[in-house]
Amino acid sequence: MKPNKKINVLICDDHSVFREGVRSILSGEPDMVVVGQASNGAEGVKKARELNPDVILMDIAMPVMRGFDATRRVVKIDPHIRILMLTVYDDEDLVARCLSAGAAGYVLKDAPPEQLVYAIRTVARGERYLSPKALKGVIGGLTAGAPQVSTRYDLLSDREREILVLLAEGDSLKEVASLLNLSVKTVDAHKYNIMRKLDVHDRTELIRFAIRQKLIAS
């Protein structure tokens, strides 16, 4: 970032009241401007393309596309966009997954406003930031050169991850096809591949997997 340039921030969260609260906090900072808001990961990726923000505040648990998947896509589009996860989860596996996807930092939603502001400035400078709670959980596992642990979820393509979430949330094949502009036959083929890769055999097991991975709320 150039000196004296304002930090353009995109807020990506599925709760409009929370987004407005964050926007209100940042509006009082002379070096920051909120350039847009998104209500899910897919919309966040779209607006990242359109608005080219310096920093994206990214929630994890959102409809359509989860935060770590959206993060991975944004980083592919423009690695200069810095992504700061802003979530209620302090689970060390989730922190590690988000950082592996390309996030520059991780802040919990119960953090005081000044910590959030500091974190935004830190990642905007090109540095990393982990809130104290998140850092405590992962400090042992993020040592230099530590191998990344793959899970069955990592075997899924971006499209399969989108469909997994929608199916786990209770959408029918027809509803998923309509939402993603695909044919029912295509969605059914993706469903078969998802269940094969995850080694699950019915929708109940699919839902349990999604809950364990914190892809949907329990």
CYANA upper distance limits for C-alpha pairs under 8 A (distance plus 0.5 A):
  1 MET  CA      5 LYS  CA      7.47
  1 MET  CA    124 ALA  CA      7.34
  1 MET  CA    125 ARG  CA      6.81
  4 ASN  CA     31 ASP  CA      8.07
  5 LYS  CA     31 ASP  CA      7.77
  6 LYS  CA     30 PRO  CA      8.34
  6 LYS  CA     31 ASP  CA      5.18
  6 LYS  CA     32 MET  CA      5.69
  6 LYS  CA     33 VAL  CA      7.20
  7 ILE  CA     31 ASP  CA      6.58
  7 ILE  CA     32 MET  CA      5.15
  7 ILE  CA     33 VAL  CA      6.70
  7 ILE  CA     53 PRO  CA      8.37
  7 ILE  CA     54 ASP  CA      6.45
  7 ILE  CA     55 VAL  CA      7.71
  7 ILE  CA    121 ARG  CA      8.37
  7 ILE  CA    124 ALA  CA      7.62
  8 ASN  CA     32 MET  CA      6.63
  8 ASN  CA     33 VAL  CA      5.68
  8 ASN  CA     34 VAL  CA      6.40
  8 ASN  CA     35 VAL  CA      6.44
  8 ASN  CA     53 PRO  CA      5.51
  8 ASN  CA     54 ASP  CA      5.61
  8 ASN  CA     55 VAL  CA      6.90
  9 VAL  CA     32 MET  CA      7.63
  9 VAL  CA     33 VAL  CA      6.58
  9 VAL  CA     34 VAL  CA      5.19
  9 VAL  CA     35 VAL  CA      6.27
  9 VAL  CA     36 GLY  CA      7.71
  9 VAL  CA     53 PRO  CA      6.08
  9 VAL  CA     54 ASP  CA      6.61
  9 VAL  CA     55 VAL  CA      5.43
  9 VAL  CA     56 ILE  CA      6.17
  9 VAL  CA     57 LEU  CA      7.77
 10 LEU  CA     34 VAL  CA      6.43
 10 LEU  CA     35 VAL  CA      6.29
 10 LEU  CA     36 GLY  CA      5.49
 10 LEU  CA     37 GLN  CA      6.12
 10 LEU  CA     38 ALA  CA      8.12
 10 LEU  CA     48 ALA  CA      8.19
 10 LEU  CA     53 PRO  CA      6.61
 10 LEU  CA     55 VAL  CA      6.92
 10 LEU  CA     56 ILE  CA      5.20
 10 LEU  CA     57 LEU  CA      6.72
 11 ILE  CA     19 ARG  CA      6.95
 11 ILE  CA     22 VAL  CA      8.46
 11 ILE  CA     23 ARG  CA      8.36
 11 ILE  CA     34 VAL  CA      7.92
 11 ILE  CA     36 GLY  CA      6.98
 11 ILE  CA     37 GLN  CA      5.22
 11 ILE  CA     38 ALA  CA      6.75
 11 ILE  CA     56 ILE  CA      6.43
 11 ILE  CA     57 LEU  CA      5.40
 11 ILE  CA     58 MET  CA      7.13
 12 CYS  CA     19 ARG  CA      8.07
 12 CYS  CA     37 GLN  CA      6.25
 12 CYS  CA     38 ALA  CA      5.06
 12 CYS  CA     39 SER  CA      6.33
 12 CYS  CA     40 ASN  CA      6.93
 12 CYS  CA     41 GLY  CA      7.53
 12 CYS  CA     44 GLY  CA      6.34
 12 CYS  CA     56 ILE  CA      7.51
 12 CYS  CA     57 LEU  CA      6.31
 12 CYS  CA     58 MET  CA      5.48
 12 CYS  CA     59 ASP  CA      6.71
 13 ASP  CA     18 PHE  CA      8.07
 13 ASP  CA     19 ARG  CA      6.89
 13 ASP  CA     37 GLN  CA      8.33
 13 ASP  CA     38 ALA  CA      6.81
 13 ASP  CA     39 SER  CA      5.60
 13 ASP  CA     40 ASN  CA      6.65
 13 ASP  CA     57 LEU  CA      8.50
 13 ASP  CA     58 MET  CA      7.00
 13 ASP  CA     59 ASP  CA      5.76
 13 ASP  CA     62 MET  CA      7.34
 14 ASP  CA     38 ALA  CA      7.89
 14 ASP  CA     39 SER  CA      4.70
 14 ASP  CA     40 ASN  CA      6.10
 14 ASP  CA     59 ASP  CA      8.39
 14 ASP  CA     62 MET  CA      6.25
 14 ASP  CA     63 PRO  CA      7.89
 15 HIS  CA     19 ARG  CA      6.84
 15 HIS  CA     39 SER  CA      7.51
 16 SER  CA     20 GLU  CA      6.66
 16 SER  CA     39 SER  CA      7.93
 17 VAL  CA     21 GLY  CA      6.70
 18 PHE  CA     22 VAL  CA      6.80
 19 ARG  CA     23 ARG  CA      6.62
 19 ARG  CA     37 GLN  CA      7.81
 20 GLU  CA     24 SER  CA      6.55
 21 GLY  CA     25 ILE  CA      6.87
 22 VAL  CA     26 LEU  CA      6.73
 23 ARG  CA     27 SER  CA      6.49
 23 ARG  CA     34 VAL  CA      6.94
 24 SER  CA     28 GLY  CA      7.53
 25 ILE  CA     29 GLU  CA      8.05
 25 ILE  CA    113 PRO  CA      7.54
 26 LEU  CA     32 MET  CA      6.87
 26 LEU  CA     33 VAL  CA      7.47
 26 LEU  CA     34 VAL  CA      7.76
 26 LEU  CA    117 VAL  CA      7.87
 27 SER  CA     32 MET  CA      7.54
 27 SER  CA     33 VAL  CA      7.02
 27 SER  CA     34 VAL  CA      7.91
 29 GLU  CA     33 VAL  CA      8.45
 35 VAL  CA     51 LEU  CA      7.68
 35 VAL  CA     53 PRO  CA      7.74
 36 GLY  CA     47 LYS  CA      8.08
 36 GLY  CA     51 LEU  CA      8.12
 37 GLN  CA     44 GLY  CA      8.18
 38 ALA  CA     43 GLU  CA      6.04
 38 ALA  CA     44 GLY  CA      5.64
 38 ALA  CA     47 LYS  CA      7.82
 39 SER  CA     43 GLU  CA      7.10
 39 SER  CA     44 GLY  CA      7.80
 39 SER  CA     62 MET  CA      8.14
 40 ASN  CA     44 GLY  CA      6.63
 40 ASN  CA     62 MET  CA      5.84
 40 ASN  CA     63 PRO  CA      6.18
 40 ASN  CA     64 VAL  CA      6.94
 40 ASN  CA     65 MET  CA      6.90
 40 ASN  CA     66 ARG  CA      8.01
 41 GLY  CA     45 VAL  CA      6.76
 41 GLY  CA     62 MET  CA      7.06
 41 GLY  CA     63 PRO  CA      7.81
 41 GLY  CA     64 VAL  CA      7.20
 41 GLY  CA     65 MET  CA      5.09
 41 GLY  CA     66 ARG  CA      6.12
 41 GLY  CA     67 GLY  CA      6.21
 41 GLY  CA     69 ASP  CA      8.10
 41 GLY  CA     70 ALA  CA      5.58
 42 ALA  CA     46 LYS  CA      6.88
 42 ALA  CA     64 VAL  CA      7.04
 42 ALA  CA     65 MET  CA      6.02
 42 ALA  CA     70 ALA  CA      7.04
 43 GLU  CA     47 LYS  CA      6.62
 44 GLY  CA     48 ALA  CA      6.50
 44 GLY  CA     70 ALA  CA      7.63
 45 VAL  CA     49 ARG  CA      7.01
 45 VAL  CA     70 ALA  CA      6.59
 45 VAL  CA     71 THR  CA      8.49
 45 VAL  CA     73 ARG  CA      7.39
 45 VAL  CA     74 VAL  CA      6.30
 46 LYS  CA     50 GLU  CA      6.97
 47 LYS  CA     51 LEU  CA      6.16
 47 LYS  CA     52 ASN  CA      8.16
 48 ALA  CA     52 ASN  CA      5.72
 48 ALA  CA     53 PRO  CA      6.88
 48 ALA  CA     74 VAL  CA      7.39
 49 ARG  CA     77 ILE  CA      7.91
 52 ASN  CA     81 ILE  CA      7.84
 53 PRO  CA     81 ILE  CA      6.97
 54 ASP  CA     80 HIS  CA      8.03
 54 ASP  CA     81 ILE  CA      5.71
 54 ASP  CA     82 ARG  CA      6.58
 54 ASP  CA    124 ALA  CA      7.03
 55 VAL  CA     81 ILE  CA      6.37
 55 VAL  CA     82 ARG  CA      5.19
 55 VAL  CA     83 ILE  CA      6.08
 55 VAL  CA     84 LEU  CA      7.47
 55 VAL  CA    120 ILE  CA      7.57
 55 VAL  CA    123 VAL  CA      8.07
 55 VAL  CA    124 ALA  CA      6.89
 56 ILE  CA     81 ILE  CA      7.84
 56 ILE  CA     82 ARG  CA      6.83
 56 ILE  CA     83 ILE  CA      5.27
 56 ILE  CA     84 LEU  CA      6.52
 57 LEU  CA     83 ILE  CA      6.69
 57 LEU  CA     84 LEU  CA      5.49
 57 LEU  CA     85 MET  CA      6.28
 57 LEU  CA     86 LEU  CA      6.45
 58 MET  CA     67 GLY  CA      6.46
 58 MET  CA     71 THR  CA      8.30
 58 MET  CA     83 ILE  CA      7.21
 58 MET  CA     84 LEU  CA      6.52
 58 MET  CA     85 MET  CA      5.15
 58 MET  CA     86 LEU  CA      6.04
 58 MET  CA     87 THR  CA      8.20
 59 ASP  CA     66 ARG  CA      8.40
 59 ASP  CA     67 GLY  CA      6.00
 59 ASP  CA     85 MET  CA      6.31
 59 ASP  CA     86 LEU  CA      5.61
 59 ASP  CA     87 THR  CA      5.70
 60 ILE  CA     66 ARG  CA      6.01
 60 ILE  CA     67 GLY  CA      4.50
 60 ILE  CA     68 PHE  CA      6.83
 60 ILE  CA     85 MET  CA      7.67
 60 ILE  CA     86 LEU  CA      8.03
 60 ILE  CA     87 THR  CA      6.66
 61 ALA  CA     66 ARG  CA      6.13
 61 ALA  CA     67 GLY  CA      7.00
 61 ALA  CA     87 THR  CA      8.50
 61 ALA  CA    214 LYS  CA      7.78
 61 ALA  CA    215 LEU  CA      6.75
 61 ALA  CA    216 ILE  CA      7.18
 61 ALA  CA    217 ALA  CA      8.41
 62 MET  CA     66 ARG  CA      5.78
 62 MET  CA     67 GLY  CA      7.32
 63 PRO  CA    165 VAL  CA      8.21
 63 PRO  CA    166 LEU  CA      8.40
 64 VAL  CA    162 GLU  CA      6.51
 64 VAL  CA    165 VAL  CA      7.49
 64 VAL  CA    166 LEU  CA      7.22
 65 MET  CA     69 ASP  CA      7.04
 65 MET  CA     70 ALA  CA      6.91
 65 MET  CA    161 ARG  CA      8.23
 65 MET  CA    162 GLU  CA      6.19
 65 MET  CA    165 VAL  CA      8.18
 66 ARG  CA     70 ALA  CA      6.71
 66 ARG  CA    215 LEU  CA      7.39
 67 GLY  CA     71 THR  CA      6.46
 67 GLY  CA     85 MET  CA      8.29
 67 GLY  CA     98 CYS  CA      8.50
 68 PHE  CA     72 ARG  CA      6.75
 68 PHE  CA     97 ARG  CA      7.60
 68 PHE  CA     98 CYS  CA      5.69
 68 PHE  CA    101 ALA  CA      6.59
 68 PHE  CA    103 ALA  CA      8.49
 69 ASP  CA     73 ARG  CA      6.96
 69 ASP  CA    101 ALA  CA      7.82
 69 ASP  CA    158 ASP  CA      7.69
 70 ALA  CA     74 VAL  CA      6.67
 71 THR  CA     75 VAL  CA      6.64
 71 THR  CA     83 ILE  CA      7.44
 71 THR  CA     98 CYS  CA      8.10
 71 THR  CA    101 ALA  CA      6.67
 71 THR  CA    102 GLY  CA      6.97
 71 THR  CA    103 ALA  CA      7.03
 72 ARG  CA     76 LYS  CA      6.95
 72 ARG  CA    101 ALA  CA      5.37
 72 ARG  CA    102 GLY  CA      6.62
 73 ARG  CA     77 ILE  CA      6.87
 74 VAL  CA     78 ASP  CA      6.63
 74 VAL  CA     79 PRO  CA      7.86
 74 VAL  CA     81 ILE  CA      8.04
 75 VAL  CA     79 PRO  CA      4.99
 75 VAL  CA     80 HIS  CA      8.08
 75 VAL  CA     81 ILE  CA      7.43
 75 VAL  CA    102 GLY  CA      6.85
 82 ARG  CA    103 ALA  CA      7.49
 82 ARG  CA    104 ALA  CA      6.39
 82 ARG  CA    123 VAL  CA      6.78
 82 ARG  CA    124 ALA  CA      6.96
 82 ARG  CA    126 GLY  CA      8.13
 83 ILE  CA    102 GLY  CA      8.12
 83 ILE  CA    103 ALA  CA      5.44
 83 ILE  CA    104 ALA  CA      5.91
 83 ILE  CA    105 GLY  CA      7.23
 83 ILE  CA    123 VAL  CA      8.28
 84 LEU  CA    103 ALA  CA      6.56
 84 LEU  CA    104 ALA  CA      6.26
 84 LEU  CA    105 GLY  CA      5.13
 84 LEU  CA    106 TYR  CA      6.09
 84 LEU  CA    107 VAL  CA      7.66
 84 LEU  CA    119 ALA  CA      8.38
 84 LEU  CA    120 ILE  CA      7.73
 84 LEU  CA    123 VAL  CA      7.87
 85 MET  CA     98 CYS  CA      8.11
 85 MET  CA    103 ALA  CA      7.35
 85 MET  CA    105 GLY  CA      6.58
 85 MET  CA    106 TYR  CA      5.10
 85 MET  CA    107 VAL  CA      6.49
 86 LEU  CA    106 TYR  CA      6.70
 86 LEU  CA    107 VAL  CA      5.48
 86 LEU  CA    108 LEU  CA      6.06
 86 LEU  CA    109 LYS  CA      6.41
 87 THR  CA    106 TYR  CA      8.40
 87 THR  CA    107 VAL  CA      7.12
 87 THR  CA    108 LEU  CA      5.53
 87 THR  CA    109 LYS  CA      5.76
 88 VAL  CA    108 LEU  CA      5.87
 88 VAL  CA    109 LYS  CA      5.84
 88 VAL  CA    110 ASP  CA      7.76
 89 TYR  CA     94 LEU  CA      8.06
 89 TYR  CA    108 LEU  CA      7.42
 90 ASP  CA     94 LEU  CA      7.92
 90 ASP  CA     95 VAL  CA      7.45
 90 ASP  CA    108 LEU  CA      7.61
 90 ASP  CA    133 LYS  CA      7.37
 90 ASP  CA    134 ALA  CA      5.96
 90 ASP  CA    137 GLY  CA      7.85
 91 ASP  CA     95 VAL  CA      6.88
 91 ASP  CA    134 ALA  CA      8.15
 91 ASP  CA    137 GLY  CA      7.65
 92 GLU  CA     96 ALA  CA      6.61
 92 GLU  CA    134 ALA  CA      7.53
 92 GLU  CA    137 GLY  CA      5.73
 92 GLU  CA    138 VAL  CA      5.70
 93 ASP  CA     97 ARG  CA      6.56
 93 ASP  CA    138 VAL  CA      8.47
 94 LEU  CA     98 CYS  CA      6.61
 95 VAL  CA     99 LEU  CA      6.77
 95 VAL  CA    106 TYR  CA      7.60
 95 VAL  CA    134 ALA  CA      7.51
 95 VAL  CA    138 VAL  CA      7.81
 96 ALA  CA    100 SER  CA      6.49
 96 ALA  CA    138 VAL  CA      7.71
 96 ALA  CA    142 LEU  CA      8.12
 97 ARG  CA    101 ALA  CA      6.66
 98 CYS  CA    102 GLY  CA      7.07
 98 CYS  CA    103 ALA  CA      6.13
 99 LEU  CA    103 ALA  CA      5.20
 99 LEU  CA    104 ALA  CA      7.20
 99 LEU  CA    105 GLY  CA      7.81
104 ALA  CA    123 VAL  CA      6.64
104 ALA  CA    127 GLU  CA      7.75
104 ALA  CA    128 ARG  CA      5.56
104 ALA  CA    129 TYR  CA      7.18
105 GLY  CA    119 ALA  CA      7.99
105 GLY  CA    123 VAL  CA      7.29
105 GLY  CA    128 ARG  CA      5.86
105 GLY  CA    129 TYR  CA      4.95
105 GLY  CA    130 LEU  CA      5.84
106 TYR  CA    129 TYR  CA      6.91
106 TYR  CA    130 LEU  CA      5.42
106 TYR  CA    131 SER  CA      6.68
106 TYR  CA    134 ALA  CA      7.53
107 VAL  CA    111 ALA  CA      7.54
107 VAL  CA    116 LEU  CA      7.45
107 VAL  CA    119 ALA  CA      8.12
107 VAL  CA    129 TYR  CA      8.47
107 VAL  CA    130 LEU  CA      6.80
107 VAL  CA    131 SER  CA      5.60
107 VAL  CA    134 ALA  CA      7.86
108 LEU  CA    131 SER  CA      7.47
108 LEU  CA    133 LYS  CA      8.41
108 LEU  CA    134 ALA  CA      8.22
111 ALA  CA    115 GLN  CA      6.77
111 ALA  CA    116 LEU  CA      7.36
112 PRO  CA    116 LEU  CA      7.30
113 PRO  CA    117 VAL  CA      6.79
114 GLU  CA    118 TYR  CA      6.58
115 GLN  CA    119 ALA  CA      6.56
116 LEU  CA    120 ILE  CA      6.74
117 VAL  CA    121 ARG  CA      6.89
118 TYR  CA    122 THR  CA      6.61
119 ALA  CA    123 VAL  CA      6.76
119 ALA  CA    129 TYR  CA      6.44
120 ILE  CA    124 ALA  CA      6.51
121 ARG  CA    125 ARG  CA      6.83
122 THR  CA    126 GLY  CA      7.44
122 THR  CA    127 GLU  CA      6.13
122 THR  CA    128 ARG  CA      7.20
122 THR  CA    129 TYR  CA      7.06
123 VAL  CA    127 GLU  CA      5.33
123 VAL  CA    128 ARG  CA      5.94
123 VAL  CA    129 TYR  CA      6.97
130 LEU  CA    134 ALA  CA      6.54
130 LEU  CA    135 LEU  CA      6.04
131 SER  CA    135 LEU  CA      6.50
132 PRO  CA    136 LYS  CA      6.60
133 LYS  CA    137 GLY  CA      7.15
134 ALA  CA    138 VAL  CA      7.07
135 LEU  CA    139 ILE  CA      6.05
138 VAL  CA    142 LEU  CA      6.65
139 ILE  CA    143 THR  CA      7.69
141 GLY  CA    146 ALA  CA      7.68
142 LEU  CA    146 ALA  CA      7.00
150 SER  CA    154 ASP  CA      6.63
151 THR  CA    155 LEU  CA      7.74
152 ARG  CA    156 LEU  CA      7.91
152 ARG  CA    197 LYS  CA      7.17
152 ARG  CA    198 LEU  CA      6.08
153 TYR  CA    161 ARG  CA      8.44
153 TYR  CA    198 LEU  CA      7.54
155 LEU  CA    197 LYS  CA      7.28
156 LEU  CA    160 GLU  CA      6.16
156 LEU  CA    161 ARG  CA      6.62
156 LEU  CA    194 ILE  CA      7.37
156 LEU  CA    197 LYS  CA      7.75
157 SER  CA    161 ARG  CA      6.74
158 ASP  CA    162 GLU  CA      6.95
159 ARG  CA    163 ILE  CA      6.83
160 GLU  CA    164 LEU  CA      6.45
160 GLU  CA    190 HIS  CA      6.64
160 GLU  CA    191 LYS  CA      8.06
160 GLU  CA    194 ILE  CA      6.85
161 ARG  CA    165 VAL  CA      6.87
162 GLU  CA    166 LEU  CA      6.97
163 ILE  CA    167 LEU  CA      6.54
163 ILE  CA    176 VAL  CA      7.44
163 ILE  CA    187 VAL  CA      8.03
163 ILE  CA    190 HIS  CA      8.03
163 ILE  CA    191 LYS  CA      7.86
164 LEU  CA    168 ALA  CA      6.53
164 LEU  CA    191 LYS  CA      7.94
164 LEU  CA    194 ILE  CA      7.62
164 LEU  CA    206 LEU  CA      8.25
164 LEU  CA    210 ALA  CA      8.28
165 VAL  CA    169 GLU  CA      6.60
165 VAL  CA    210 ALA  CA      7.55
165 VAL  CA    215 LEU  CA      7.08
165 VAL  CA    216 ILE  CA      7.55
166 LEU  CA    170 GLY  CA      7.09
166 LEU  CA    171 ASP  CA      6.14
166 LEU  CA    176 VAL  CA      7.06
167 LEU  CA    171 ASP  CA      5.59
167 LEU  CA    172 SER  CA      7.14
167 LEU  CA    173 LEU  CA      8.08
167 LEU  CA    176 VAL  CA      7.93
167 LEU  CA    203 ARG  CA      8.23
168 ALA  CA    203 ARG  CA      7.60
168 ALA  CA    206 LEU  CA      6.75
168 ALA  CA    207 ILE  CA      5.24
168 ALA  CA    210 ALA  CA      7.09
168 ALA  CA    216 ILE  CA      7.99
169 GLU  CA    207 ILE  CA      8.09
169 GLU  CA    216 ILE  CA      7.55
171 ASP  CA    175 GLU  CA      6.22
171 ASP  CA    176 VAL  CA      6.65
172 SER  CA    176 VAL  CA      6.67
173 LEU  CA    177 ALA  CA      6.58
173 LEU  CA    184 VAL  CA      6.49
173 LEU  CA    187 VAL  CA      6.85
173 LEU  CA    188 ASP  CA      7.19
174 LYS  CA    178 SER  CA      6.72
174 LYS  CA    184 VAL  CA      6.15
175 GLU  CA    179 LEU  CA      6.67
176 VAL  CA    180 LEU  CA      6.61
176 VAL  CA    182 LEU  CA      8.43
176 VAL  CA    184 VAL  CA      8.46
176 VAL  CA    187 VAL  CA      7.71
177 ALA  CA    181 ASN  CA      6.08
177 ALA  CA    182 LEU  CA      5.11
177 ALA  CA    183 SER  CA      6.00
177 ALA  CA    184 VAL  CA      5.88
177 ALA  CA    186 THR  CA      8.48
177 ALA  CA    187 VAL  CA      6.66
178 SER  CA    182 LEU  CA      7.02
178 SER  CA    183 SER  CA      8.33
182 LEU  CA    186 THR  CA      6.95
182 LEU  CA    187 VAL  CA      7.30
183 SER  CA    187 VAL  CA      6.92
184 VAL  CA    188 ASP  CA      6.59
185 LYS  CA    189 ALA  CA      6.77
186 THR  CA    190 HIS  CA      6.80
187 VAL  CA    191 LYS  CA      6.60
188 ASP  CA    192 TYR  CA      6.79
189 ALA  CA    193 ASN  CA      6.91
190 HIS  CA    194 ILE  CA      6.56
191 LYS  CA    195 MET  CA      6.72
192 TYR  CA    196 ARG  CA      6.67
193 ASN  CA    197 LYS  CA      6.57
194 ILE  CA    198 LEU  CA      6.57
195 MET  CA    199 ASP  CA      6.12
195 MET  CA    200 VAL  CA      5.55
195 MET  CA    201 HIS  CA      6.82
195 MET  CA    202 ASP  CA      8.29
195 MET  CA    206 LEU  CA      7.97
196 ARG  CA    200 VAL  CA      7.21
200 VAL  CA    205 GLU  CA      6.23
200 VAL  CA    206 LEU  CA      6.77
201 HIS  CA    205 GLU  CA      7.12
201 HIS  CA    206 LEU  CA      8.23
202 ASP  CA    206 LEU  CA      6.87
203 ARG  CA    207 ILE  CA      6.58
204 THR  CA    208 ARG  CA      6.79
205 GLU  CA    209 PHE  CA      6.65
206 LEU  CA    210 ALA  CA      6.76
207 ILE  CA    211 ILE  CA      6.69
208 ARG  CA    212 ARG  CA      6.68
209 PHE  CA    213 GLN  CA      6.70
210 ALA  CA    214 LYS  CA      6.58
210 ALA  CA    215 LEU  CA      5.50
210 ALA  CA    216 ILE  CA      6.40
211 ILE  CA    215 LEU  CA      6.40
211 ILE  CA    216 ILE  CA      5.88
211 ILE  CA    217 ALA  CA      6.68
211 ILE  CA    218 SER  CA      6.22
